[in-house]
Protein backbone atom coordinates (compact mmCIF):
# COMPACT_ATOMS: atom_id res chain seq x y z
CA UNK A 1 0.00 0.00 0.00
CA UNK A 2 1.42 3.35 -0.99
CA UNK A 3 2.23 5.93 1.66
CA UNK A 4 -0.04 8.33 -0.25
CA UNK A 5 -3.01 6.26 0.98
CA UNK A 6 -2.27 7.34 4.55
CA UNK A 7 -4.66 9.66 6.28
CA UNK A 8 -3.14 11.74 9.07
CA UNK A 9 -4.62 12.58 12.45
CA UNK A 10 -2.69 15.23 14.42
CA UNK A 11 -4.52 14.12 17.58
CA UNK A 12 -3.38 10.52 17.15
CA UNK A 13 0.17 11.75 16.66
CA UNK A 14 0.00 13.77 19.88
CA UNK A 15 -1.63 11.24 22.16
CA UNK A 16 -0.02 7.99 21.03
CA UNK A 17 2.93 8.07 23.44
CA UNK A 18 0.90 8.86 26.60
CA UNK A 19 -1.56 6.11 25.65
CA UNK A 20 1.25 3.66 24.96
CA UNK A 21 2.73 4.31 28.40
CA UNK A 22 -0.55 3.17 29.97
CA UNK A 23 -0.85 0.15 27.68
CA UNK A 24 2.65 -0.94 28.61
CA UNK A 25 1.80 -0.65 32.30
CA UNK A 26 -1.61 -2.34 32.42
CA UNK A 27 -1.33 -5.02 29.72
CA UNK A 28 0.67 -8.26 29.83
CA UNK A 29 3.57 -8.82 27.46
CA UNK A 30 1.50 -10.61 24.83
CA UNK A 31 -2.06 -11.05 23.73
CA UNK A 32 -4.69 -10.31 21.12
CA UNK A 33 -5.95 -6.73 20.81
CA UNK A 34 -9.10 -5.60 19.02
CA UNK A 35 -9.16 -1.91 18.11
CA UNK A 36 -12.49 -0.22 17.43
CA UNK A 37 -12.73 2.91 15.29
CA UNK A 38 -9.10 2.71 14.17
CA UNK A 39 -9.43 5.86 12.06
CA UNK A 40 -6.28 6.63 10.11
CA UNK A 41 -4.44 3.58 11.44
CA UNK A 42 -1.72 5.57 13.20
CA UNK A 43 -2.52 4.12 16.61
CA UNK A 44 -2.59 0.55 15.31
CA UNK A 45 0.79 0.95 13.65
CA UNK A 46 2.43 2.67 16.61
CA UNK A 47 1.10 0.34 19.29
CA UNK A 48 1.74 -2.84 17.32
CA UNK A 49 5.34 -1.79 16.65
CA UNK A 50 5.90 -0.93 20.31
CA UNK A 51 4.15 -4.07 21.62
CA UNK A 52 5.59 -6.88 19.50
CA UNK A 53 4.03 -9.59 21.69
CA UNK A 54 0.56 -8.36 20.76
CA UNK A 55 -1.41 -9.22 17.65
CA UNK A 56 -3.44 -6.14 16.68
CA UNK A 57 -6.81 -6.30 14.89
CA UNK A 58 -7.83 -2.85 13.59
CA UNK A 59 -11.44 -2.15 12.58
CA UNK A 60 -13.37 0.82 11.22
CA UNK A 61 -17.01 1.56 10.47
CA UNK A 62 -16.05 3.26 7.20
CA UNK A 63 -14.61 1.04 4.48
CA UNK A 64 -12.92 4.07 2.92
CA UNK A 65 -10.55 4.21 5.93
CA UNK A 66 -9.20 0.69 5.41
CA UNK A 67 -6.55 1.64 2.79
CA UNK A 68 -5.08 4.20 5.21
CA UNK A 69 -4.92 1.66 8.04
CA UNK A 70 -3.24 -0.84 5.72
CA UNK A 71 -0.74 1.77 4.56
CA UNK A 72 0.24 2.77 8.09
CA UNK A 73 0.57 -0.86 9.18
CA UNK A 74 2.45 -2.09 6.12
CA UNK A 75 5.37 -4.31 7.07
CA UNK A 76 4.09 -5.09 10.57
CA UNK A 77 3.64 -8.84 10.88
CA UNK A 78 1.57 -8.58 14.07
CA UNK A 79 -1.25 -6.52 12.54
CA UNK A 80 -4.20 -8.25 10.91
CA UNK A 81 -5.82 -6.87 7.78
CA UNK A 82 -8.25 -4.10 8.81
CA UNK A 83 -11.93 -4.95 8.77
CA UNK A 84 -15.19 -3.06 8.60
CA UNK A 85 -17.02 -3.22 11.94
CA UNK A 86 -20.20 -1.45 13.01
CA UNK A 87 -20.02 -1.16 16.79
CA UNK A 88 -23.82 -0.77 16.91
CA UNK A 89 -24.34 -4.22 15.38
CA UNK A 90 -25.66 -6.91 17.72
CA UNK A 91 -22.88 -9.24 16.54
CA UNK A 92 -19.32 -8.37 15.56
CA UNK A 93 -18.45 -10.83 12.77
CA UNK A 94 -14.88 -11.48 11.70
CA UNK A 95 -13.16 -10.21 14.85
CA UNK A 96 -11.39 -12.39 17.44
CA UNK A 97 -13.86 -14.38 19.52
CA UNK A 98 -11.71 -13.63 22.56
CA UNK A 99 -9.58 -10.51 22.89
CA UNK A 100 -7.16 -9.82 25.72
CA UNK A 101 -7.58 -6.10 25.13
CA UNK A 102 -10.15 -3.97 23.34
CA UNK A 103 -9.01 -0.42 22.59
CA UNK A 104 -11.12 2.50 21.42
CA UNK A 105 -10.06 6.14 21.09
CA UNK A 106 -12.20 9.19 20.38
CA UNK A 107 -15.38 7.43 19.33
CA UNK A 108 -18.09 8.06 21.91
CA UNK A 109 -18.34 11.82 21.37
CA UNK A 110 -18.69 11.51 17.56
CA UNK A 111 -21.35 8.79 17.58
CA UNK A 112 -24.92 8.47 18.84
CA UNK A 113 -25.24 7.74 22.56
CA UNK A 114 -26.49 4.21 21.78
CA UNK A 115 -22.94 3.46 20.61
CA UNK A 116 -21.73 3.48 24.22
CA UNK A 117 -24.04 0.66 25.35
CA UNK A 118 -23.29 -1.30 22.16
CA UNK A 119 -19.55 -0.91 22.73
CA UNK A 120 -19.81 -2.13 26.33
CA UNK A 121 -22.00 -5.08 25.39
CA UNK A 122 -19.73 -6.07 22.50
CA UNK A 123 -16.68 -5.80 24.72
CA UNK A 124 -18.34 -8.03 27.32
CA UNK A 125 -18.98 -10.63 24.59
CA UNK A 126 -15.45 -10.62 23.24
CA UNK A 127 -13.16 -9.92 26.21
CA UNK A 128 -11.15 -12.82 27.59
CA UNK A 129 -11.74 -13.49 31.31
CA UNK A 130 -8.89 -11.21 32.41
CA UNK A 131 -9.11 -8.92 29.38
CA UNK A 132 -9.27 -5.15 29.55
CA UNK A 133 -11.35 -2.59 27.71
CA UNK A 134 -9.53 0.72 27.28
CA UNK A 135 -11.46 3.81 26.19
CA UNK A 136 -9.71 7.10 25.47
CA UNK A 137 -11.31 10.49 25.01
CA UNK A 138 -12.76 13.63 26.65
CA UNK A 139 -15.56 13.30 29.21
CA UNK A 140 -17.57 15.48 31.54
CA UNK A 141 -17.02 14.44 35.16
CA UNK A 142 -19.65 15.28 37.75
CA UNK A 143 -18.27 17.58 40.44
CA UNK A 144 -15.33 18.72 38.30
CA UNK A 145 -15.31 22.02 36.40
CA UNK A 146 -15.09 21.27 32.67
CA UNK A 147 -12.06 22.59 30.85
CA UNK A 148 -12.96 25.52 28.55
CA UNK A 149 -11.56 23.59 25.61
CA UNK A 150 -13.85 20.65 26.31
CA UNK A 151 -16.88 22.93 26.60
CA UNK A 152 -16.05 24.54 23.26
CA UNK A 153 -15.43 21.14 21.67
CA UNK A 154 -18.77 19.83 22.96
CA UNK A 155 -20.62 22.85 21.59
CA UNK A 156 -18.95 22.46 18.21
CA UNK A 157 -19.81 18.76 18.05
CA UNK A 158 -23.47 19.35 18.93
CA UNK A 159 -23.70 22.10 16.33
CA UNK A 160 -22.48 19.63 13.71
CA UNK A 161 -24.74 16.76 14.85
CA UNK A 162 -27.22 16.86 17.74
CA UNK A 163 -26.51 13.19 18.48
CA UNK A 164 -22.84 13.95 19.16
CA UNK A 165 -21.16 15.51 22.16
CA UNK A 166 -18.95 14.77 25.12
CA UNK A 167 -20.41 12.13 27.44
CA UNK A 168 -20.84 12.20 31.20
CA UNK A 169 -18.42 9.79 32.78
CA UNK A 170 -21.18 8.65 35.16
CA UNK A 171 -23.37 7.63 32.20
CA UNK A 172 -20.50 5.72 30.61
CA UNK A 173 -19.86 3.87 33.86
CA UNK A 174 -23.56 2.99 34.11
CA UNK A 175 -23.46 1.52 30.60
CA UNK A 176 -20.38 -0.48 31.53
CA UNK A 177 -21.99 -1.80 34.71
CA UNK A 178 -25.08 -2.87 32.77
CA UNK A 179 -22.80 -4.95 30.53
CA UNK A 180 -21.00 -6.54 33.49
CA UNK A 181 -17.87 -4.38 33.25
CA UNK A 182 -16.29 -2.38 36.05
CA UNK A 183 -13.91 0.57 35.97
CA UNK A 184 -10.48 -0.49 37.21
CA UNK A 185 -8.59 2.72 36.60
CA UNK A 186 -9.15 6.27 35.38
CA UNK A 187 -5.98 7.87 34.03
CA UNK A 188 -5.72 11.61 33.41
CA UNK A 189 -4.22 12.26 29.98
CA UNK A 190 -2.93 15.36 28.17
CA UNK A 191 -5.34 17.90 26.66
CA UNK A 192 -8.10 17.17 29.19
CA UNK A 193 -8.67 13.58 28.09
CA UNK A 194 -9.07 10.41 30.13
CA UNK A 195 -8.07 6.81 29.56
CA UNK A 196 -10.60 4.47 31.19
CA UNK A 197 -9.61 0.87 31.95
CA UNK A 198 -12.45 -1.63 32.43
CA UNK A 199 -12.50 -5.33 33.33
CA UNK A 200 -15.26 -7.80 34.00
CA UNK A 201 -16.93 -7.02 37.30
CA UNK A 202 -15.37 -9.04 40.09
CA UNK A 203 -12.00 -9.53 38.38
CA UNK A 204 -8.75 -7.66 38.59
C-alpha positions, 0 to 999 in steps of 0.5 A: 500500500502506498504511503499516499493512501495514509490519512493523518490525524494530528490528535493521534500523533500527539496522544499515542505516546501517553496512551502507549505508556498506559498500555505498557503498564496495564497489559501483559507482554502478549495477547490479542488486541481488538481496536475499534474505530481505528481511524487513520491507522496511526494508533494501530501501527504505533502500538503494534510496533511498540508491543511486539508480543501483541497481535493487533486487529484494527477495525473501522465503520467506514470502508474508505478508511481501510486503505489508510490503516493498511498503509500505516501498518504495512510491514508489521507482521503482528497486525491483521488486515483491517476490517469493517465493523459497526459497533452498533451491530448486535454481533461483531463478525470477523473479529477475534472471539476472545480478545485480551484487550479492546481499545477504542479512542475518540469514538463516543463523542462523535457517535450516537449515545447508543454506541456506548451501550453497544460498545460495552455489550460487545466488549463483554462478549469478546473480552477474555476473562482477564481482558481489559477494555480501554477507552480514550477520550474527553468526558464530563465528570460530575463535580469537576469544572469542565475545561474551557476547551472541552466545553467549546469542543462539545458545543462544536460537536453538537452544532455539527450533529445533535446526536454527538457531544462529550459524554458524562463519565457517570453515564459511561460507567452505568453503561459499563456496569449494565454490561458486566464491566467495572472501571479499574482505573481512570488515568488523566491524559494530556489535553483534558482527556481520560483513559478508562480501563475496564475489566469484567466485574469481580475480576482484577 
